[in-house]
């Protein structure tokens, strides 16, 4: 909600406060027991440091570098040949690492 900072401030007598009994009854209203997020599903996305992942399987198909790609000797990312910035001692470096 937008606030008009130029509007005159209300003095204490202008503010109408709710009776204490109304506040107490609102406080004791039952709250919903429905949880929006499944805790087990949320926990699946987190990995604990040092967790044993030896039973996990790789679900990604790994392709070898294509003829028009190279692996940067600095960041070890596979990039397109147009990204070569420097070739030194048979090693190729990408634009990001060299720049």
Secondary structure, DSSP 8 states (H G I E B T S, - for coil): ----TTS----TTT-----HHHHHHHHTS------SS-HHHHHHT---TT---TT----S------TTEEE-TTT--EEEGGGEEEEETTEEEEHHHH-
